[in-house]
């Protein structure tokens, strides 16, 4: 309960510069289920349009590849602009999601990479470890990720084009 109170206090003081105007997808396995529920509530409170791709209930026997696939496909198809995925470490969902062409997922544990990954690399899926970071940092990472915009400068676009070419060649 104290964690939830700290989350509420920390999120009340954070100002989002632009009103949320993007559709966000979210997914988590059993190890990230409670974190996902907290993030959904916080996003909705801020006015985001959130689509929950599961798990819809806690199931200790679920597997992260099954949980992440619908979210990854939604990102790749443009059904949602960005996504957030949570598993125990964040590693499993990032590995699985990156098997879907068009998804640029990364495990993030600090705020610099949360915004820089979007600004420089057009990251579209934030992966979090529910067992390794606390709820306040988790929310700071989500906000940094969602508030960032791809810069599209020539050097960043050149690099992104190379990543896209790799996808076309190997997927």
N, C-alpha and C positions, 0 to 999 in steps of 0.2 A: 504494500500500500504506500509506503514511503517513496518507492521508486515512481509510482504513478503521480504522486503529489509533486515530486521534483520535475517530472516531465511537464506537467501542467504549468508549473511556475516558469520553467525555461521557455516553453513555447509561447506563453503569453507575452514575453518580452521581445520576441523576435518579430521583426517586421518584414513582410514579403513586399519587395518594391513594386512588382506588378501583380495585379490580381491573377490567380491561377487560371490559365486558359488552355491547359493541355489535359488530355485524357491519360490517366496513369493506370497501368496494370500492376498487380501485385500477386505474388504467390509465395508459399512457404510449405516446407514439409513439417513433420512433427516437431523437429528441433527448433523451428522458427515460428511455429504456429502462434504462440502468445505474443511474440514481437510483431508479427503481421497484424494481429488484431489491434494492437496499440497504434501502429503506423496508420492503418486504415482510419481509425477514429480521429487521429490528429490531422490527416489529410482532409477528411470530410469537414472537420471543424474549420479548416482554412479555406474551404470552398472548392477543393479539387473534385473533379469527376473521377471516381475510382472504380475500376472493374477488378473484382477479386476472382482470380483464376484457381483458387484453392490453396491448400486443402480447406474444405468447408467445415471440417470437424477434426479434432485431434485424433490421430491414428498412429500409434507407435510403430506400426508395421509399414507405413507408407514409404515410398522411395523417391528421392529427389528428382531423378530423371523423369519420372511420370508426372510429377508436380510442375516442373519447370517448362515442359514442352508446350502446353497451351499458351503460356505467357510469351515464350520465345516466338512462337508462330504469330501471335497477335502483334508483337513488335515488328516482325519481319513484314507482315502484310499491311501495316499502317493502321490497324484497328486501334492501337494505342500508340502514343508518341514515345513514351518512356515507360520503363518498368523497374520494379523493385522486387528482389527475390531474397529470401532468408532461409538458410539451412543451418546446421550446427556450426560449421566453420565458415561458410560462404564459398568454400572452394568447390564443392560438388556442383552447386547450381551454376557457378560460373563456367566450369568445364562443360557441363551438359548444354547450357544455353549457347555457348560459342560454337556448337555443332550445327546451329541453324544459320544459314546464310542470311546476312542482313542484321544479325544481332552482334553488338559490340558490348560484351559484358565484362565487368571487372570486379574482383573482390576489393572492396575499399575499407580502410580502417582509420583514415584521417581525412580532414576536410580539404586539404590542398588537392589531393588526387580526386576527390569527389567533384570538385568544379573543374579542375584542369583536364580531367578525362573527357568531359563534355566539350570544353573550350577548344582543345587541341585535337582530340581524337574522335569527336562526335559519339562518345559513349552513350548508349541508349538503355543499358540495363545495369543498375546498381545492385551488387551482390553483397549481402551482409551476413556475418556470423552471429547467430543468435546465442551461441554459448560463449562467445569471446568478447563481445562489446556490450556495454550497458545501454539502457534506454535513452539517457540524455545524449550521449555521443551518437547513438543510432539516429536520433532525430536531427542532430546537427548535420550529419552526413546526408540525410534525405533532403534537407533544405538546401545545402550547398549544391547537391546534384540537380535539384529541380530549378533552382534560380540561375544556374549557369546556361549559357547559350554558346553554340558552336561558332567560333570566330570566322571560319572559312577563309582565312588568309591563304595565299598561294602555297606556302610551305606546308600548311596543315592539310589543304585539299590535295596536294600532290601525294602526301603520305597516305591519306585516306583512299585515294584512287588506287594506290598500290595494294592496300589491304583488300579492297573490293576486287581487284584483279586476281589476287590469291584465292578469294572465295570462288570466283568464276572458274578458275583453273582446277581447283581441288574439291569443290563440292559438286 
